[in-house]
Amino acid sequence: MTTTNAPAPAASSARTAARTPAGSPVRGRRSPLASAGLHLTLLAASLIAVFPVLWVLLTSLKPASYATTTDFVRETTLQNYTKLLQDTAFLTWFGNSLLVAGLTTVLGVFVAATTGYAVSRFRFPGKRGLMWTLLITQMFPVAVLIVPIYNIMANLGLLNQPAGLVITYLTIAVPFCAWMMKGFFDTIPREIDESGQVDGLTPFGTFWRLILPLARPGIAVTAFYSFITAWGEVAYASAFMVGDENLTLAGGLQKFVNQYGAQWGPMTAASVLIAIPAAVVFLFAQRHLVTGVSAGAVKG
């Protein structure tokens, strides 16, 4: 009977150690000094990123007499929040912003997804020109576009109307999101479309039932970008909307600043409340993004 002697693990480790020069670090392992430097750098970067947010939060909890001082824990109070909610039209501005941002998100995702799918899957006259047009529109700054868009909205009777802001924000969000969605659809095999056609689905049915669920990461990012575009925009909101009952948060916050000074307490309190919906949308998009990428990796 023949016996095969497998190399002992100890002998293999000894040979590996013999090939490694004495005193040299093992490949893939950082030295203690490099590890300490990396952690200190990450800690410093984290502090720099968190410091402005923490400053705003602590300032919102201080009385007006200490608003511009570094006494963050002295006479902590919620007076700025109660004054903001009771003495101003903040809730109205908040509701207007939610309406505009919500409509922009829903319409932006739908238009960008359908446009990206059509450009990714179909051939039609003017396809290249359409994509170049979507790209070129991103090159114009707000200062150049605000006057012509204002005139268009005035002629259509959409000034001081949420619909006017929604259309304006769609012109900002859709071109970029359509390009991004096209990239996601290009990664999905065309065989899935063909299987949908074999099952008797229409092109829109194939898109809605088969392709769109696979493009969940792109949809999440598109929704987040569309929401942030409408939620944090200032220039168009300030130019197109007047009157406390029509203002969004961008225009409402300007009420706290004038030529004589600024009301730091209510302004910082409003900033904290404004950041909450944006953080919730980001967490929602991040969760779906990670889930979609992981599912795609497992299926692949």
C-alpha positions in Angstrom: 0.0 0.0 0.0 1.4 3.4 -1.1 1.2 6.2 1.4 1.4 9.9 0.3 3.1 12.1 2.8 1.5 15.6 2.7 3.8 18.5 3.7 3.4 19.4 7.3 1.9 22.8 8.1 4.7 23.6 10.4 7.3 22.9 7.7 5.4 25.1 5.2 5.3 28.0 7.7 9.0 27.5 8.4 9.8 27.8 4.7 7.6 30.9 4.4 9.3 32.5 7.4 12.7 31.6 5.9 11.9 33.5 2.7 10.8 36.6 4.7 13.8 38.8 5.6 14.2 39.2 9.3 12.7 42.4 10.7 10.7 43.3 7.5 6.9 43.7 7.8 4.6 41.0 6.4 3.1 42.0 3.1 -0.5 43.5 3.6 0.2 44.3 7.3 0.8 47.9 8.3 3.4 48.9 10.8 2.2 50.3 14.2 3.5 53.8 13.2 1.6 53.7 9.9 -1.6 52.4 11.6 -1.4 55.1 14.2 -0.9 57.8 11.6 -3.9 56.5 9.6 -6.2 56.5 12.6 -5.1 60.0 13.7 -5.8 61.3 10.1 -9.3 59.7 10.1 -10.0 61.1 13.5 -9.0 64.6 12.5 -11.0 64.4 9.3 -14.1 63.2 11.3 -13.7 66.1 13.8 -13.5 68.6 10.9 -16.6 67.2 9.3 -18.7 67.0 12.5 -17.6 70.4 14.0 -19.8 72.7 11.9 -22.9 70.5 12.5 -22.2 70.3 16.2 -21.6 74.0 16.4 -25.0 74.7 14.8 -26.8 72.2 17.1 -25.3 73.6 20.2 -25.9 77.2 19.1 -29.6 76.4 18.6 -29.8 75.3 22.3 -28.3 78.6 23.6 -30.2 81.8 24.5 -29.8 84.8 22.3 -27.4 86.5 24.7 -24.8 83.7 24.2 -25.5 83.0 20.6 -22.1 84.2 19.4 -20.0 83.0 22.3 -18.4 79.6 23.0 -20.5 79.0 26.2 -22.3 76.0 24.6 -23.6 74.4 27.8 -24.5 77.6 29.7 -28.3 78.1 30.2 -29.3 75.4 27.7 -32.9 76.1 26.5 -35.4 75.1 23.8 -36.6 78.7 23.5 -35.2 79.1 19.9 -37.3 76.1 18.7 -40.5 77.2 20.4 -40.1 80.7 19.1 -39.4 79.4 15.6 -42.5 77.2 15.6 -44.9 79.6 17.3 -43.9 83.1 16.1 -42.9 82.4 12.5 -44.4 80.7 9.5 -41.8 77.9 9.6 -44.3 75.1 9.4 -45.8 76.6 6.3 -42.4 77.0 4.7 -41.6 73.4 5.7 -44.8 72.1 4.2 -44.2 74.0 0.9 -40.7 72.6 0.7 -41.9 69.0 1.3 -44.5 69.4 -1.4 -42.0 70.8 -3.9 -39.3 68.3 -3.1 -41.7 65.4 -3.0 -43.1 66.2 -6.4 -39.6 66.8 -7.8 -38.4 63.5 -6.5 -41.3 61.4 -7.9 -41.4 63.1 -11.3 -37.6 63.3 -11.5 -37.2 59.5 -10.9 -40.0 58.6 -13.4 -38.7 60.9 -16.2 -35.0 60.1 -15.7 -35.7 56.3 -15.5 -37.9 56.2 -18.6 -35.5 58.5 -20.5 -32.4 56.5 -19.5 -34.1 53.2 -20.4 -35.2 54.5 -23.8 -31.7 55.8 -24.6 -30.1 52.6 -23.4 -32.3 50.1 -25.2 -33.8 51.7 -28.3 -32.4 53.3 -31.5 -34.2 56.4 -32.8 -33.4 59.5 -34.8 -31.8 62.2 -32.7 -30.6 59.9 -29.9 -27.1 61.2 -29.9 -28.3 64.8 -30.1 -30.6 64.2 -27.1 -27.8 62.9 -24.9 -25.5 65.7 -25.9 -28.3 68.2 -25.1 -28.8 66.7 -21.7 -25.1 66.9 -21.0 -24.7 70.5 -22.3 -27.6 71.8 -20.1 -25.5 70.9 -17.0 -22.8 73.4 -18.1 -24.9 76.6 -17.6 -24.7 78.2 -14.2 -27.8 79.3 -12.3 -27.0 83.0 -12.8 -27.3 82.5 -16.6 -30.6 80.5 -16.5 -32.5 82.3 -13.8 -33.6 85.3 -16.0 -34.9 83.3 -19.0 -36.6 80.7 -16.8 -38.2 83.5 -14.8 -39.6 85.0 -18.0 -40.9 81.7 -19.2 -42.6 81.0 -15.8 -44.1 84.5 -15.9 -45.6 84.0 -19.3 -47.0 80.7 -18.2 -48.5 82.1 -15.0 -46.4 79.8 -12.8 -44.6 82.4 -10.7 -45.4 82.1 -7.0 -46.7 78.6 -7.7 -45.2 75.3 -6.5 -45.6 73.8 -10.0 -43.2 76.5 -11.3 -40.5 75.5 -8.9 -41.1 71.8 -9.6 -40.6 72.3 -13.3 -37.5 74.4 -12.7 -35.9 71.8 -10.5 -36.7 69.0 -13.0 -34.7 70.9 -15.6 -31.8 70.7 -13.2 -32.2 67.1 -11.9 -33.4 65.1 -14.9 -30.5 65.6 -17.3 -27.9 64.4 -14.8 -30.1 61.6 -13.5 -31.0 60.4 -17.1 -27.3 60.0 -17.9 -26.8 58.1 -14.6 -29.8 55.8 -15.2 -28.6 55.0 -18.7 -25.4 53.8 -17.2 -27.3 51.5 -14.8 -29.5 50.2 -17.5 -26.5 49.5 -19.7 -25.2 47.0 -17.1 -28.4 45.0 -17.2 -28.3 42.2 -19.8 -30.5 42.7 -22.8 -31.5 39.0 -22.5 -33.9 40.0 -19.7 -35.7 42.3 -22.2 -35.9 39.5 -24.6 -37.3 37.1 -22.0 -40.0 39.6 -21.2 -41.0 39.9 -24.9 -41.2 36.1 -25.1 -43.6 36.1 -22.1 -45.8 38.6 -24.0 -44.9 41.8 -22.1 -45.0 45.2 -23.7 -41.8 47.3 -23.7 -43.2 49.3 -20.8 -44.3 46.2 -19.0 -40.7 44.8 -19.4 -39.3 48.0 -18.1 -41.7 48.2 -15.2 -41.7 44.6 -14.0 -38.3 43.3 -14.9 -35.8 46.0 -15.5 -36.7 48.6 -12.9 -36.4 46.3 -9.9 -32.8 45.5 -11.0 -31.9 49.2 -11.3 -32.7 49.9 -7.6 -29.3 51.4 -6.8 -29.7 53.9 -9.6 -33.3 54.7 -8.6 -32.1 55.3 -5.0 -29.4 57.7 -6.0 -31.7 59.4 -8.5 -34.3 60.0 -5.8 -31.7 61.3 -3.4 -30.2 63.7 -5.9 -33.7 65.0 -7.0 -34.8 65.5 -3.4 -31.6 67.4 -2.4 -31.8 69.5 -5.6 -35.3 70.8 -4.6 -34.8 70.8 -0.8 -31.6 72.9 -0.6 -31.9 75.2 -3.6 -32.0 78.9 -2.8 -31.7 81.1 -6.0 -34.8 80.0 -7.9 -36.9 79.7 -4.7 -36.0 83.2 -3.6 -36.7 84.7 -7.1 -39.9 82.8 -8.0 -41.7 82.8 -4.6 -42.9 85.8 -2.5 -45.2 86.0 0.5 -44.9 84.0 3.7 -47.7 81.6 2.7 -45.8 80.7 -0.6 -42.2 80.7 0.6 -40.1 77.5 0.9 -37.5 77.0 3.5 -34.8 78.6 1.4 -36.7 81.9 1.2 -38.0 81.7 4.7 -34.6 81.5 6.3 -33.7 84.8 4.7 -36.3 86.4 7.1 -33.8 85.9 9.9 -31.1 88.0 8.3 -31.2 91.7 7.6 -28.9 94.6 7.1 -28.7 95.2 10.9 -27.8 91.7 12.0 -29.0 88.1 12.2 -31.2 86.1 14.5 -28.8 83.2 15.1 -31.0 81.3 17.5 -34.0 80.8 15.3 -31.8 80.4 12.2 -29.7 77.6 13.8 -32.9 75.9 15.1 -34.4 76.0 11.6 -31.1 74.6 10.2 -31.3 71.6 12.5 -35.0 70.9 11.7 -34.2 71.3 7.9 -31.4 68.7 8.1 -33.7 66.0 9.5 -35.6 65.2 6.3 -32.4 65.3 4.2 -30.8 62.8 6.6 -33.8 60.5 6.5 -33.8 60.5 2.7 -30.1 59.8 2.7 -30.4 56.9 5.1 -33.2 55.5 3.0 -31.3 55.8 -0.3 -28.1 54.4 1.3 -29.9 51.3 2.6 -31.4 50.5 -0.8 -28.2 51.3 -2.6 -26.2 48.8 -0.4 -29.0 46.2 -0.7 -29.2 46.5 -4.4 -25.4 46.2 -5.0 -25.2 43.2 -2.6 -28.1 41.4 -4.3 -26.5 42.0 -7.7 -23.2 40.6 -6.5 -24.9 37.4 -5.2 -26.9 36.9 -8.4 -23.8 37.5 -10.5 
